[in-house]
Structure formats: structure tokens, C-alpha cells
Amino acid sequence: MNAVTGHAAPPALEVRGLTSGYGGREVLSALDLALPQGEVLCLVGHNGAGKSTLLKLLFGLHQASAGTIHLRGRTIQPRPDAMAREGVAYVPEGRGVFPGLPVRDNFALALWSARLQGAEAEARTEEVLTVLPRIREFWTRRAGQLSGGQQQMVSIGRALLSRPSILLLDEPSIGLAPKTFQDLMAPIRALQQKLDMSILLVEQNVGEAFAASDRVAVMKSGRMIFNGVPADLSDHARLMEMF
Ligand SMILES: Nc1ncnc2c1ncn2[C@@H]1O[C@H](COP(=O)(O)OP(=O)(O)OP(=O)(O)O)[C@@H](O)[C@H]1O
């Protein structure tokens, strides 16, 4: 039994005492956080709190100056290629697509990097297009010509093609109307439950994000100030106090 999460399985990802920054300026200060296996954890916090930095550290795109990172109970030093091989997918904030290529080719490249071919690649593509059916509407259009929200969908769709066991999602609601964000999260939530995926979701759009999450963690100035279930933050005033 894990002392922090109360779960029998080790957390999908966990950081202990993680400290990091940029050019001598500390951005994360002795941070502790666990993403329980098979759960959606929503990480919120004001602009500049260090949420994106944490995701970058977890995927090996930035380095910690102190602390440890654990993948399914094992201490690791993340590197993007090794994390991808471990079934971790990272969808950065913004538009993580190849703008000059049609959506279809954006998918083809993701299938190629996940070493998926033939019938298996087709089945995976169908699975993702069933989860995010609106992608079919712009399947042959160049990704760079799509709206921010449509590009966000393509970016998440590409990540789902590899059927990640852990998904790191940085502000997927950016550029999306609240209703569109709900339409995006609901099928992802269903797939997450079906595949027992663990998702770390960084979001500002708390209402919609909490509805799709099992747990919520709140960061302030590089520190974790709250970790609990969304219902604990249903008191709006309490949540606002934290920002
Ligand atoms: N590459 C970088 N070089 C220098 N400083 C950086 C860099 N990336 C982020 N920072 C700084 O680190 C701090 C934390 O940034 P980070 O992007 O992790 O916060 P965030 O919580 O994700 O914010 P937001 O919600 O605005 O995306 C900010 O003060 C930011 O300016």
C-alpha cells in the first residue's frame, strides 16, 4: 500500500522533493506529487506556478537540480525517447502538429514513430477517430490551416495512437470553447477508463477539467498547496483563495 496515494499499485509517476529552475531561478521547490495508477489527476495553479516545467521534467525535457522521479515505483532519469518507449506520451501546450502536412500524414508520422504498421496501424487510427470523430472532418487538410482547437485535437489524437499508459496533457483547453473541451475530455475519459490509463492534466479551465478528473492538485509558486478530490474544491471561494 502506498502511503501517499493509499493505492496498492505504485503510482504511475511520482516526484519526491523535486527542485528545478532556469538560470539559477528556482521554479519548483521540493515538490512532492503522485499520479495514481489508472487515475486522472488535474494539476491547477496560477500562470507561472511551474506546472509546465513539472511536465517537462517528467518527460525529460528539463532537468531537476534535486529530488527524484519514479515511474511505476522505479527511480528514473527521464529522457524523451526512453519515456515514449515506456508508454508515456506528452502533449505540450500549444499546437504540437506538423503544420505543413495534412492531418492524415501527421497521424502517419505518429504511427511510424510508434512502430505501428498495416492492420494494426489502421485499427489504432480507427480507435482514435472513434474517440475524436471530428478529426475526420479535416482529415485531408493541412494541420497548419486548422483552428487552434482543431490542431489541439489532432495533437491529442496523435498521442493516443500509441495507446499510452501514461498521458501528460498540458492545457488541452487552450483555444477551445468550454463545450468543445467537454466534448474532447469525455471520450478521452472513457478511453482512459477502458485502458486503465493514467493522465496528468494541467488545466486552468477548472470546471470542465475537474468533471473529468479523479484527483486535483493545486500548485502555487513552485509548491504543492493542495492534493485531494475535486469535491473538496467545490467551494469556489476556497479554490479562489488558492490562486
Ligand atoms: N525556458 C524557460 N526559460 C526561463 N524561464 C522559464 C522558461 N520556461 C518557463 N520559465 C519560467 O518558469 C516559471 C514557471 O513557468 P511554467 O511554464 O512552468 O508555469 P505554468 O504554471 O505552466 O504557467 P502557465 O499556466 O502560464 O503555462 C515562469 O516564471 C516562467 O517564466
Ligand as a Chemical Component Dictionary entry (heavy atoms), coordinates in Angstrom:
data_LIG
# 
_chem_comp.id                   LIG 
_chem_comp.type                 NON-POLYMER 
_chem_comp.pdbx_formal_charge   0 
_chem_comp.three_letter_code    LIG 
# 
loop_
_chem_comp_atom.comp_id 
_chem_comp_atom.atom_id 
_chem_comp_atom.alt_atom_id 
_chem_comp_atom.type_symbol 
_chem_comp_atom.charge 
_chem_comp_atom.model_Cartn_x 
_chem_comp_atom.model_Cartn_y 
_chem_comp_atom.model_Cartn_z 
_chem_comp_atom.pdbx_ordinal 
LIG N1  N1  N 0 12.620 28.165 -20.886 1  
LIG C1  C1  C 0 12.496 28.991 -19.850 2  
LIG N2  N2  N 0 13.496 29.844 -19.518 3  
LIG C2  C2  C 0 13.399 30.682 -18.452 4  
LIG N3  N3  N 0 12.307 30.748 -17.633 5  
LIG C3  C3  C 0 11.303 29.926 -17.926 6  
LIG C4  C4  C 0 11.316 29.004 -19.031 7  
LIG N4  N4  N 0 10.158 28.307 -19.057 8  
LIG C5  C5  C 0 9.429  28.766 -18.007 9  
LIG N5  N5  N 0 10.106 29.727 -17.348 10 
LIG C6  C6  C 0 9.649  30.437 -16.145 11 
LIG O1  O1  O 0 9.380  29.483 -15.129 12 
LIG C7  C7  C 0 8.207  29.828 -14.399 13 
LIG C8  C8  C 0 7.224  28.673 -14.446 14 
LIG O2  O2  O 0 6.800  28.522 -15.789 15 
LIG P1  P1  P 0 5.817  27.333 -16.226 16 
LIG O3  O3  O 0 5.610  27.474 -17.699 17 
LIG O4  O4  O 0 6.315  26.062 -15.712 18 
LIG O5  O5  O 0 4.496  27.737 -15.420 19 
LIG P2  P2  P 0 2.993  27.294 -15.642 20 
LIG O6  O6  O 0 2.449  27.051 -14.278 21 
LIG O7  O7  O 0 2.912  26.175 -16.618 22 
LIG O8  O8  O 0 2.372  28.609 -16.242 23 
LIG P3  P3  P 0 1.195  28.800 -17.355 24 
LIG O9  O9  O 0 -0.077 28.380 -16.678 25 
LIG O10 O10 O 0 1.267  30.266 -17.619 26 
LIG O11 O11 O 0 1.550  27.948 -18.539 27 
LIG C9  C9  C 0 7.686  31.124 -15.020 28 
LIG O12 O12 O 0 8.097  32.195 -14.243 29 
LIG C10 C10 C 0 8.326  31.149 -16.384 30 
LIG O13 O13 O 0 8.530  32.463 -16.810 31 
# 
loop_
_chem_comp_bond.comp_id 
_chem_comp_bond.atom_id_1 
_chem_comp_bond.atom_id_2 
_chem_comp_bond.value_order 
_chem_comp_bond.pdbx_ordinal 
LIG N1  C1  SING 1  
LIG C1  N2  SING 2  
LIG C1  C4  DOUB 3  
LIG N2  C2  DOUB 4  
LIG C2  N3  SING 5  
LIG N3  C3  DOUB 6  
LIG C3  C4  SING 7  
LIG C3  N5  SING 8  
LIG C4  N4  SING 9  
LIG N4  C5  DOUB 10 
LIG C5  N5  SING 11 
LIG N5  C6  SING 12 
LIG C6  O1  SING 13 
LIG C6  C10 SING 14 
LIG O1  C7  SING 15 
LIG C7  C8  SING 16 
LIG C7  C9  SING 17 
LIG C8  O2  SING 18 
LIG O2  P1  SING 19 
LIG P1  O3  DOUB 20 
LIG P1  O4  SING 21 
LIG P1  O5  SING 22 
LIG O5  P2  SING 23 
LIG P2  O6  DOUB 24 
LIG P2  O7  SING 25 
LIG P2  O8  SING 26 
LIG O8  P3  SING 27 
LIG P3  O9  DOUB 28 
LIG P3  O10 SING 29 
LIG P3  O11 SING 30 
LIG C9  O12 SING 31 
LIG C9  C10 SING 32 
LIG C10 O13 SING 33 
# 
